[in-house]
Amino acid sequence: MRFLYPYKMRFTLKYYYSFLSMLLIASCTSDDSIDKDEEKPTITVNYTDGFPQGCSVLTKGETYNFRAQVTDNKALASYSIDIHNNFDHHTHDDQVTECDLEEIKDAVNPFIFMENYTIENELTNYEINVSVTIPNDIDAGDYHCAYSVTDETGWQARTSIDIKITD
C-alpha cells in the first residue's frame, strides 16, 4: 500500500496538469468570428463649416466656433482641442498648409486652450463644435489648432492647423 499512494498521486496530477494545459491552450486560441476594430477614426476640417482652415487669422476678443467632422467605423469615444503657440516654428507631422510665419520669439503670455470631451451613445459620425473666445491679453502671433479624436477601442487620429492670432 505504501507504494500505491505516490503512484495514484502522480496519476492524478498528470491528469490535472493535462486538463490545465488544454484549458490554457483553448483560452488562447483566436476566434476569427470576433469583429476586430483595426481602423483609426478620421478627422477633417475640409468642409464648408470646418474651422479653422489653414492660415486662418483670428482676432483677440472675438469668439469662434471650432468645428471639425469626425467619423469611425465602430464607435467614437472622445475628442480634444489644443490651441498653443507656434512662436518657435515647430511643426506637426500632419500639417499640409504652409503659412507665412512671423519671426521666432519668446512667449510672454501665450494663449493655451486644452480641453477634452466625451462622445456618448456610440456614434460613428460627430461634428465637433466648440465655442472659444480669444482673450485680449494674450500674445499675438503664430499658433496651432490641434484636433484629436479617439474611438472606443483606443485608435486615435490627429490633425493640426496653422493659425494666426492678431490684435
C-alpha positions as CSV (number, residue, x, y, z in Angstrom):
1,M,0.0,0.0,0.0
2,R,2.8,2.3,0.7
3,F,3.9,2.4,-2.9
4,L,0.5,2.8,-4.4
5,Y,-0.2,6.2,-3.0
6,P,2.6,8.0,-4.8
7,Y,1.6,6.3,-8.0
8,K,-2.0,7.4,-7.6
9,M,-0.9,10.9,-6.8
10,R,1.3,11.0,-9.9
11,F,-1.5,9.7,-12.0
12,T,-4.0,12.3,-10.6
13,L,-1.5,15.1,-11.0
14,K,-0.8,14.0,-14.6
15,Y,-4.5,14.4,-15.5
16,Y,-4.8,17.6,-13.5
17,Y,-1.9,19.2,-15.4
18,S,-3.1,17.9,-18.7
19,F,-6.5,19.4,-18.1
20,L,-5.0,22.8,-17.1
21,S,-2.8,22.7,-20.3
22,M,-5.8,22.1,-22.5
23,L,-7.7,24.8,-20.8
24,L,-4.9,27.3,-21.3
25,I,-4.5,26.4,-24.9
26,A,-8.2,26.7,-25.5
27,S,-8.4,30.1,-23.9
28,C,-5.5,31.4,-26.1
29,T,-6.9,30.3,-29.5
30,S,-8.3,33.1,-31.6
31,D,-11.8,33.2,-32.8
32,D,-12.0,34.7,-36.3
33,S,-15.6,35.4,-35.8
34,I,-14.8,38.2,-33.4
35,D,-15.2,41.6,-35.2
36,K,-11.9,43.4,-34.5
37,D,-11.6,47.1,-35.0
38,E,-8.4,47.7,-37.0
39,E,-9.4,51.2,-38.4
40,K,-8.4,54.6,-37.0
41,P,-11.1,57.2,-36.8
42,T,-10.9,60.1,-39.2
43,I,-11.0,63.9,-38.6
44,T,-11.3,66.7,-41.1
45,V,-11.9,70.5,-41.2
46,N,-12.1,70.4,-45.0
47,Y,-15.8,71.0,-45.4
48,T,-17.9,74.2,-45.7
49,D,-18.4,74.7,-41.9
50,G,-15.0,73.3,-40.8
51,F,-13.0,75.9,-38.8
52,P,-10.3,77.0,-38.7
53,Q,-8.9,76.4,-42.1
54,G,-5.2,76.5,-42.7
55,C,-3.7,80.1,-42.3
56,S,-6.9,81.5,-40.7
57,V,-6.5,84.8,-38.9
58,L,-8.3,85.1,-35.6
59,T,-8.7,88.4,-33.7
60,K,-8.3,88.9,-30.0
61,G,-11.5,89.4,-28.1
62,E,-13.6,87.5,-30.7
63,T,-15.5,84.3,-30.2
64,Y,-15.1,81.5,-32.8
65,N,-16.8,78.1,-33.3
66,F,-14.1,75.5,-33.8
67,R,-15.6,72.8,-36.0
68,A,-14.4,69.5,-37.3
69,Q,-16.1,66.4,-38.6
70,V,-15.0,63.1,-37.0
71,T,-16.0,59.5,-38.1
72,D,-15.3,56.0,-37.1
73,N,-16.2,52.5,-38.5
74,K,-17.4,51.3,-35.0
75,A,-17.9,54.0,-32.3
76,L,-16.3,57.3,-31.3
77,A,-15.3,57.8,-27.7
78,S,-13.7,61.2,-27.2
79,Y,-12.0,64.2,-28.8
80,S,-9.8,67.1,-27.7
81,I,-8.9,70.6,-28.9
82,D,-5.5,72.0,-28.2
83,I,-4.6,75.6,-29.2
84,H,-1.0,76.5,-28.5
85,N,1.6,79.0,-29.7
86,N,4.0,78.3,-32.6
87,F,6.4,81.1,-31.7
88,D,9.3,78.6,-32.2
89,H,8.1,77.5,-35.6
90,H,7.7,73.8,-34.6
91,T,5.7,71.5,-36.9
92,H,3.3,68.6,-36.5
93,D,3.6,65.6,-38.8
94,D,0.2,66.0,-40.4
95,Q,0.3,69.7,-41.5
96,V,-0.2,70.3,-45.2
97,T,-0.7,74.0,-45.5
98,E,2.3,76.3,-45.3
99,C,1.6,79.7,-43.9
100,D,3.8,82.8,-43.6
101,L,5.2,82.8,-40.1
102,E,6.4,85.8,-38.1
103,E,9.9,86.0,-36.6
104,I,10.7,83.4,-33.9
105,K,10.0,84.9,-30.5
106,D,9.7,84.0,-26.8
107,A,6.3,83.6,-25.3
108,V,5.3,86.2,-22.7
109,N,1.6,85.5,-22.2
110,P,0.6,82.9,-24.9
111,F,-2.9,81.6,-25.4
112,I,-3.3,78.0,-24.3
113,F,-6.6,76.1,-24.7
114,M,-6.6,72.4,-24.0
115,E,-10.0,70.6,-23.4
116,N,-11.1,67.0,-23.6
117,Y,-14.7,66.0,-24.4
118,T,-16.6,62.7,-24.4
119,I,-18.7,61.5,-27.3
120,E,-21.6,59.4,-25.9
121,N,-24.0,56.9,-27.5
122,E,-21.5,55.0,-29.6
123,L,-21.9,57.4,-32.6
124,T,-19.9,56.8,-35.8
125,N,-20.3,60.4,-37.1
126,Y,-20.0,63.5,-35.0
127,E,-19.3,67.2,-35.6
128,I,-17.1,68.9,-33.1
129,N,-18.5,72.4,-32.4
130,V,-16.8,74.2,-29.5
131,S,-17.1,77.9,-28.9
132,V,-13.8,79.6,-27.9
133,T,-13.2,83.2,-27.1
134,I,-9.7,84.5,-27.8
135,P,-8.6,86.6,-24.7
136,N,-7.5,90.2,-25.3
137,D,-4.4,89.9,-23.0
138,I,-2.5,87.1,-24.9
139,D,0.5,87.3,-27.2
140,A,-0.4,87.8,-30.8
141,G,1.3,85.6,-33.4
142,D,1.5,82.2,-34.8
143,Y,-0.5,79.3,-33.2
144,H,-1.6,75.8,-33.9
145,C,-5.1,74.4,-33.5
146,A,-4.8,70.6,-33.0
147,Y,-7.8,68.3,-33.0
148,S,-7.6,64.7,-31.8
149,V,-10.2,62.0,-31.8
150,T,-10.2,58.6,-30.2
151,D,-12.5,55.6,-30.9
152,E,-13.9,53.2,-28.3
153,T,-11.0,50.7,-28.9
154,G,-8.3,53.3,-28.5
155,W,-7.4,54.1,-32.1
156,Q,-6.6,57.8,-32.4
157,A,-6.3,60.4,-35.2
158,R,-5.0,63.9,-35.1
159,T,-4.7,66.9,-37.3
160,S,-3.1,70.3,-36.7
161,I,-3.8,73.6,-38.4
162,D,-1.6,76.7,-38.6
163,I,-3.5,79.8,-37.5
164,K,-2.6,83.4,-36.6
165,I,-4.0,85.5,-33.7
166,T,-3.9,89.3,-34.2
167,D,-4.8,92.4,-32.2
